[in-house]
Each structure stands twice: as C-alpha cells, then as structure tokens.
Amino acid sequence: MPADARGRAKFPPIETAAERRKRLVRNRKARQLYPPAHHRRRRQFAARIERGEEIKCPRCGQVIGADQFWDLGHDDYDPAIERPEHRSCNRSAPNRLPKSREW
C-alpha cells in the first residue's frame, strides 16, 4: 500500500453490502449486453484497423481510420450482426433511421 504524507499506509474504504450488491448488478448487466464474444470481435477489428486495412462504416460509407473513435455496432435489422462503425454514426442511428430497433 502506498503511504500518505505522514508515512501511514492508506487502505481503501470498506465497501458496504448495499454498494457491493449495486456493483455486482451493474457488472452483470454489462456482461449481458457485451459478452466475451463481443469483446473478442472488437479486439479483432481493432487489430485490423490498426494495421491499416480499409474498413468502411456501413452507415456513412467512409473508411474508419486508426485515429478515429469507433464502436462495434449492431445491424438495424439483424442484431446478431456486429460491425465497426464510427462512434458518431453508431450513436446517432436511432435518431436517423425510421425502422431502427427499439432499445
């Protein structure tokens, strides 16, 4: 443990039972929304984008550059299909498309 200015060790605050339950529920929801397969596909696409492969955003048709922010988005009609999209394109999709699925 790192010591503070007086030389005493700092210990993390004790987590209450209610805080622990809240944290575990939050983590479970995140795992349900983004399972390990999602993270694996994201790492695979990240490696391809870093190598300089031309991967086009399916929403705007522009190439996703290594210096741009991107998300692994879902297809509007088939949620099982995941593909890289510009972050702005992915997050504005429900507002743009009339038949976008409901969240």
BARO-8982 format. One record per residue: residue number from 1; residue in three letters; x, y, z of N, C-alpha, C in turn. Coordinates in pm, whole numbers, plus 50000, padded with zeros to 5 digits. Layout:
BARO-8982
R	i	aa	nx	ny	nz	cax	cay	caz	cx	cy	cz
R	NUM	ALA	X	Y	Z	X	Y	Z	X	Y	Z
...
//
This chain:
BARO-8982
R	i	aa	nx	ny	nz	cax	cay	caz	cx	cy	cz
R	1	MET	50083	49882	50000	50000	50000	50000	50088	50125	50000
R	2	PRO	50052	50225	49922	50129	50350	49925	50106	50424	50056
R	3	ALA	50207	50491	50098	50199	50566	50225	50157	50710	50197
R	4	ASP	50084	50768	50291	50046	50908	50276	50160	50997	50328
R	5	ALA	50135	51126	50343	50239	51221	50381	50297	51191	50520
R	6	ARG	50219	51130	50607	50267	51102	50742	50333	50965	50754
R	7	GLY	50343	50891	50644	50410	50763	50647	50320	50646	50681
R	8	ARG	50191	50671	50699	50099	50561	50729	50045	50503	50599
R	9	ALA	50017	50376	50600	49962	50310	50482	49816	50351	50463
R	10	LYS	49778	50374	50337	49639	50407	50305	49567	50278	50267
R	11	PHE	49451	50260	50323	49371	50144	50290	49245	50190	50218
R	12	PRO	49197	50110	50122	49075	50151	50052	48957	50152	50147
R	13	PRO	48857	50236	50119	48740	50240	50207	48667	50107	50203
R	14	ILE	48606	50072	50313	48533	49946	50322	48402	49960	50245
R	15	GLU	48375	49861	50160	48255	49861	50078	48139	49803	50159
R	16	THR	48027	49874	50161	47910	49823	50232	47844	49713	50150
R	17	ALA	47757	49637	50212	47685	49529	50143	47597	49585	50031
R	18	ALA	47534	49699	50056	47449	49759	49954	47531	49805	49833
R	19	GLU	47647	49864	49859	47734	49907	49749	47784	49787	49669
R	20	ARG	47816	49679	49738	47864	49558	49670	47755	49500	49581
R	21	ARG	47631	49492	49631	47520	49441	49552	47498	49528	49428
R	22	LYS	47503	49660	49445	47484	49751	49332	47594	49731	49227
R	23	ARG	47719	49715	49272	47831	49694	49179	47815	49562	49104
R	24	LEU	47775	49456	49173	47760	49327	49109	47646	49326	49008
R	25	VAL	47536	49394	49039	47425	49403	48944	47469	49480	48820
R	26	ARG	47541	49589	48839	47589	49669	48726	47682	49585	48639
R	27	ASN	47772	49509	48698	47864	49425	48620	47788	49317	48545
R	28	ARG	47685	49258	48606	47607	49153	48540	47536	49209	48417
R	29	LYS	47480	49329	48430	47413	49390	48316	47511	49417	48203
R	30	ALA	47631	49462	48235	47732	49487	48133	47773	49358	48064
R	31	ARG	47786	49249	48140	47822	49121	48080	47710	49068	47990
R	32	GLN	47585	49096	48023	47474	49051	47940	47468	49131	47810
R	33	LEU	47493	49261	47818	47489	49344	47698	47609	49321	47607
R	34	TYR	47727	49305	47669	47850	49289	47593	47925	49165	47643
R	35	PRO	47887	49046	47593	47951	48923	47640	48095	48913	47588
R	36	PRO	48169	48813	47632	48309	48798	47589	48325	48790	47437
R	37	ALA	48230	48732	47367	48240	48723	47220	48242	48863	47159
R	38	HIS	48165	48955	47216	48163	49093	47166	48301	49158	47182
R	39	HIS	48362	49138	47298	48495	49196	47323	48599	49132	47232
R	40	ARG	48586	49003	47204	48680	48934	47116	48670	48990	46974
R	41	ARG	48546	49008	46922	48529	49065	46789	48583	49208	46783
R	42	ARG	48562	49284	46889	48613	49421	46891	48765	49423	46884
R	43	ARG	48832	49335	46959	48978	49327	46953	49025	49288	46814
R	44	GLN	48954	49195	46747	48991	49153	46613	48980	49270	46514
R	45	PHE	48869	49342	46521	48854	49458	46432	48954	49568	46466
R	46	ALA	48985	49587	46594	49082	49689	46633	49218	49658	46572
R	47	ALA	49257	49531	46573	49386	49493	46514	49387	49519	46364
R	48	ARG	49275	49490	46297	49268	49514	46152	49274	49663	46121
R	49	ILE	49206	49744	46201	49207	49889	46178	49345	49945	46204
R	50	GLU	49412	49899	46309	49549	49946	46340	49647	49908	46230
R	51	ARG	49626	49792	46165	49714	49750	46055	49696	49837	45932
R	52	GLY	49586	49911	45926	49562	49999	45813	49467	49943	45710
R	53	GLU	49399	49834	45741	49300	49781	45647	49187	49881	45630
R	54	GLU	49135	49889	45509	49025	49981	45483	48893	49915	45521
R	55	ILE	48842	49951	45635	48712	49902	45681	48617	50020	45675
R	56	LYS	48512	50004	45597	48417	50114	45579	48304	50105	45681
R	57	CYS	48264	50222	45724	48148	50233	45814	48023	50203	45731
R	58	PRO	47941	50106	45769	47823	50074	45688	47715	50183	45690
R	59	ARG	47723	50274	45784	47621	50379	45793	47652	50499	45703
R	60	CYS	47779	50540	45698	47813	50658	45618	47897	50625	45495
R	61	GLY	47958	50507	45490	48037	50466	45375	48181	50514	45377
R	62	GLN	48222	50588	45480	48359	50639	45490	48447	50535	45558
R	63	VAL	48577	50540	45527	48673	50447	45587	48697	50487	45733
R	64	ILE	48707	50388	45821	48736	50413	45962	48888	50417	45977
R	65	GLY	48941	50531	46018	49085	50548	46033	49132	50502	46171
R	66	ALA	49262	50475	46179	49320	50429	46306	49312	50536	46414
R	67	ASP	49303	50664	46374	49299	50772	46472	49157	50815	46507
R	68	GLN	49056	50744	46456	48917	50780	46480	48856	50690	46587
R	69	PHE	48756	50744	46655	48682	50666	46754	48578	50582	46681
R	70	TRP	48560	50458	46723	48463	50371	46660	48402	50278	46763
R	71	ASP	48282	50228	46730	48210	50132	46813	48185	50007	46730
R	72	LEU	48162	49899	46800	48119	49777	46733	47967	49778	46738
R	73	GLY	47906	49821	46627	47762	49841	46624	47687	49720	46573
R	74	HIS	47557	49720	46597	47469	49613	46553	47395	49656	46429
R	75	ASP	47361	49559	46346	47278	49585	46230	47137	49618	46277
R	76	ASP	47069	49710	46207	46936	49752	46250	46832	49643	46235
R	77	TYR	46851	49554	46140	46750	49453	46113	46786	49316	46169
R	78	ASP	46916	49290	46189	46961	49164	46246	47061	49194	46357
R	79	PRO	47020	49196	46483	47109	49234	46593	47228	49139	46612
R	80	ALA	47223	49020	46552	47335	48926	46565	47456	48972	46484
R	81	ILE	47435	49057	46386	47544	49106	46302	47608	49226	46370
R	82	GLU	47737	49216	46397	47812	49326	46457	47921	49368	46360
R	83	ARG	47936	49499	46343	48040	49550	46254	48088	49684	46306
R	84	PRO	48211	49723	46272	48261	49851	46321	48193	49968	46251
R	85	GLU	48164	50070	46330	48102	50192	46279	48167	50311	46348
R	86	HIS	48167	50425	46282	48213	50545	46350	48129	50565	46475
R	87	ARG	48189	50613	46580	48115	50631	46706	47996	50724	46686
R	88	SER	48016	50831	46612	47906	50926	46591	47794	50864	46507
R	89	CYS	47830	50784	46408	47729	50717	46325	47649	50617	46408
R	90	ASN	47719	50539	46490	47654	50436	46569	47559	50497	46672
R	91	ARG	47602	50602	46738	47522	50657	46846	47410	50749	46799
R	92	SER	47414	50790	46672	47305	50872	46620	47208	50789	46536
R	93	ALA	47233	50661	46521	47149	50575	46435	47003	50571	46477
R	94	PRO	46969	50558	46605	46827	50553	46640	46751	50680	46602
R	95	ASN	46821	50791	46591	46756	50918	46556	46742	50936	46406
R	96	ARG	46824	50865	46328	46824	50884	46184	46735	50788	46108
R	97	LEU	46738	50662	46146	46666	50562	46069	46523	50544	46122
R	98	PRO	46425	50546	46035	46286	50530	46082	46257	50389	46131
R	99	LYS	46329	50287	46084	46299	50150	46122	46403	50094	46217
R	100	SER	46479	50179	46283	46579	50132	46376	46511	50061	46492
R	101	ARG	46572	49958	46543	46509	49881	46650	46503	49962	46779
R	102	GLU	46411	49928	46862	46392	49998	46989	46490	49946	47091
R	103	TRP	46543	50033	47176	46635	49991	47283	46559	49985	47409
//
